[in-house]
Each structure stands twice: as C-alpha cells, then as structure tokens.
Amino acid sequence: MNKLSVVIPTYNRGGKILNTLDSLAKQNFTDFEVVVINDGSTDNTKFVLDAIDQDKYPFKLVMVHQENMGRSGSRNSGFEKAATDLVVSIDDDMRLDENCLKEHYKHHQEHPGSILVGLVQEDPLLAETEIQKFLAYQRIGWLKKLEQNNNPMSPNQIYITAANFSISKITFNKIGGFDTRLKAVIDYDLAMRATELGIPIYYNKNAIGWHEDFI
C-alpha cells in the first residue's frame, strides 16, 4: 500500500487538470496514489480523464465521476475513496513544487494527529490584468505575515486552505469532514472545529503549491 493519497476534486477544469497531474509526476516523494473526483463537470473533463494513459504516470491514478456535490461534498468523497490514512488535499489548478509531498509526509512522521498547511501562491508573472497583479502582490505580503505566526498556530491565528493541506483520515473523520451545508469558507470552518478539538495546525512554507488560475 502507498504511504499517502493525493485528493483532487475537479469541476470544469478539462484544460487544467493534466497540468496538476504532470506536476505530481515530478515529485521527489514517489510513494503515493492520486484520487481525482470529477464533480459533475459539464465541460470535457470526463473525456480528458478517461483518455489518460495511466502508464504515463509513476503513481496509481483513481478516477471517480459523480454527480455535482460542491466543494465540501467532492472533497469528502475524495477522502472516502483514499486508500491510505494520510491524505494531501490540493486544488485542480495547482502546480506543486517537486518537494511538496515530501514535506507533507515528513511533517506527519514528526507530528502525527496534526494538520499541515502548505504555501499557496499565484505567480505574478501569469497575471493578465492589473487587479490580478495587485492581488498576487497583496498575497505575497499576507503570506509573509503568515510565516510569522506561531507553529502550531494559536486559536486566533488558525488557517487552512483546502488547496494544499494534509491530514490523516482518522483526524479528518474525528473533525467530521467538510460541512456540506456550506458554500464558502469550508476551510476556515474545518480549522475552527479542529481547534475546538485541540488538534494542532502547522504551517510549512516549504510545502509549495502554485495556483495556475487567479481567484
């Protein structure tokens, strides 16, 4: 059995999802599976995923096509399908640094039962509009402040992004997973409930992921 699972929910990202999978193929840590949840996409995502030659990738690729369940429901489905206890959650437009999964795995060997949040950023060089450039540089400043937080985070500093975080399935289920009643702030809600249960949340700027799209 693999040592960790990477869960990627996707919706209408037929033109992006292969970039994410290609970045996973370049990881220095190689003992993992990838679970892609196609959450009722209406574009060509299903065609793109079904056309993949799985021998192209050095990891086991599990693809699930389901009716649309939204951000929370699709991620919960991914955790349920994951074959390993340790799960790394990323977005479907992410490009991971080659050491990202290695950093996640190493953390949980040292701090079992915790949550690790990695660095998520947009490349200012990919910005096409002035507002995108502004947001990219604003985020750089915000991330520098995040690096100054305590580790693990104190209750008034809590932060999780579903785009790049890791947790054991046991801990995830203890928290109750993502709240399917919510349309937004599902990450912060998970962080609040984890904190209430005394589950520590760490931040690691070396577990790097790049968003290929601007929010």
C-alpha positions in Angstrom: 0.0 0.0 0.0 1.1 3.6 -0.7 2.1 5.9 2.1 -0.2 8.8 1.2 -3.1 9.7 -1.1 -3.4 13.0 -3.0 -7.1 14.0 -3.4 -8.0 16.4 -6.2 -11.7 17.4 -6.6 -12.3 18.9 -10.1 -15.1 20.8 -11.8 -14.9 22.0 -15.4 -11.1 22.0 -15.5 -10.6 19.9 -18.5 -7.9 22.3 -19.7 -6.0 22.4 -16.3 -6.2 19.0 -14.6 -3.4 17.5 -16.7 -1.0 20.2 -15.6 -1.7 19.3 -12.0 -1.1 15.6 -12.7 2.1 16.3 -14.6 3.5 18.2 -11.6 2.7 15.2 -9.4 4.7 13.0 -11.7 7.8 15.1 -10.9 7.6 14.8 -7.1 10.8 13.6 -5.3 8.5 11.6 -2.9 7.0 8.9 -5.0 5.1 6.5 -2.7 1.6 7.9 -3.3 -1.7 7.4 -5.1 -3.8 10.1 -6.7 -7.6 10.2 -6.4 -9.4 12.6 -8.8 -13.1 13.3 -8.1 -14.8 14.7 -11.2 -17.7 16.6 -9.5 -20.3 16.5 -12.2 -18.3 18.6 -14.7 -20.2 19.9 -17.8 -17.1 20.6 -20.0 -14.7 18.0 -21.4 -13.2 17.0 -18.0 -14.6 13.4 -18.1 -13.3 12.9 -21.7 -9.8 14.2 -20.7 -9.6 12.0 -17.6 -10.9 8.9 -19.4 -8.4 9.4 -22.2 -5.4 9.3 -19.9 -2.9 6.5 -20.4 -2.3 5.5 -16.8 1.1 4.1 -17.7 2.2 7.7 -18.3 2.3 8.4 -14.6 4.5 6.7 -12.0 1.6 6.7 -9.5 -1.7 4.8 -9.2 -4.5 7.0 -10.5 -8.0 6.6 -9.3 -10.7 8.5 -11.1 -14.3 8.9 -9.8 -17.1 10.5 -11.8 -20.0 11.6 -9.7 -23.0 14.0 -9.7 -22.2 17.5 -8.5 -21.8 17.7 -4.8 -20.0 21.0 -4.4 -16.7 21.9 -2.8 -17.3 20.1 0.5 -19.0 17.0 -0.9 -16.4 16.4 -3.5 -13.6 16.6 -1.1 -15.3 14.4 1.4 -15.8 11.8 -1.4 -12.1 12.0 -2.2 -11.1 11.3 1.5 -13.6 8.4 1.5 -12.0 6.9 -1.6 -8.4 7.4 -0.5 -6.7 4.0 0.2 -4.2 5.4 2.7 -4.7 7.1 6.1 -2.6 10.2 5.2 -4.2 12.5 2.7 -2.9 15.6 0.9 -5.7 17.8 -0.4 -5.0 20.0 -3.4 -6.9 22.0 -6.0 -7.3 21.1 -9.6 -5.3 24.1 -10.9 -2.3 23.5 -8.7 1.3 23.1 -9.8 3.3 21.6 -6.9 6.9 22.2 -6.2 8.9 18.9 -6.5 9.4 18.7 -2.7 5.8 19.4 -1.7 4.6 15.9 -0.9 7.9 15.1 0.7 7.4 18.0 3.1 3.8 16.8 3.9 4.9 13.3 4.6 7.9 14.2 6.7 5.7 16.5 8.9 3.2 13.7 9.8 6.0 11.4 10.8 7.1 14.1 13.3 3.7 15.4 14.3 1.1 12.6 14.0 -2.5 13.6 14.6 -2.0 17.2 13.4 -2.8 19.2 10.3 -0.2 20.7 7.9 -1.0 23.7 5.7 1.4 24.4 2.8 2.2 27.5 0.9 -0.3 28.5 -1.8 0.6 31.4 -4.1 -0.1 32.8 -7.6 2.7 33.7 -9.9 2.6 37.5 -10.6 4.2 36.8 -14.0 1.0 35.0 -15.0 -1.2 37.9 -14.2 -3.1 39.3 -17.2 -4.9 42.3 -15.6 -3.9 45.0 -13.2 -6.2 43.6 -10.5 -4.6 40.2 -10.8 -1.1 41.7 -10.4 -2.4 43.7 -7.4 -3.9 40.6 -5.8 -0.8 38.5 -6.4 1.5 41.0 -4.7 -1.0 41.5 -1.9 -1.0 37.8 -1.2 2.8 37.8 -1.1 2.6 40.3 1.8 -0.1 38.3 3.5 2.0 35.1 3.3 5.0 36.8 4.9 2.7 37.7 7.9 1.5 34.1 8.0 5.1 32.9 8.3 5.5 34.9 11.4 2.6 33.0 13.2 3.3 30.5 15.9 3.8 26.9 15.0 1.4 25.2 15.8 -1.0 28.1 15.2 -2.7 29.7 18.2 -6.5 29.7 18.2 -6.6 33.3 17.0 -4.3 32.6 14.1 -5.9 29.4 12.6 -5.7 29.0 8.9 -6.3 26.1 6.5 -6.6 26.1 2.7 -8.1 23.1 1.0 -5.8 23.8 -2.0 -2.7 22.5 -0.1 -3.1 20.8 3.2 -2.6 17.3 4.7 -4.3 15.4 7.5 -4.9 11.7 8.5 -8.3 10.2 7.6 -8.7 9.4 11.3 -8.2 13.0 12.3 -10.4 14.2 9.4 -13.2 11.9 10.4 -12.8 12.9 14.0 -13.4 16.5 13.0 -16.4 15.4 10.9 -15.0 16.3 7.4 -16.0 19.3 5.4 -19.5 20.7 6.2 -21.7 20.1 3.1 -24.1 22.8 4.2 -21.6 25.5 3.5 -21.0 27.1 0.0 -17.9 29.0 1.2 -15.3 29.3 4.0 -15.3 25.5 4.2 -11.5 25.6 5.0 -11.9 28.0 7.9 -14.8 26.1 9.3 -12.7 22.9 9.3 -9.9 24.8 11.1 -12.3 26.1 13.8 -13.7 22.7 14.5 -10.2 21.2 14.6 -9.1 23.8 17.1 -12.1 23.2 19.3 -11.0 19.6 19.5 -7.4 20.5 20.3 -6.0 19.4 17.0 -2.8 21.4 16.2 -2.5 23.1 12.8 1.0 23.8 11.5 2.2 25.9 8.5 5.1 25.0 6.3 6.3 27.5 3.7 8.4 24.8 2.1 5.4 22.7 1.0 4.9 24.9 -2.0 2.0 24.9 -4.5 1.3 27.4 -7.2 -2.2 28.3 -8.4 -2.4 28.4 -12.2 -5.6 30.4 -12.0 -6.3 33.6 -10.2 -9.2 33.7 -7.7 
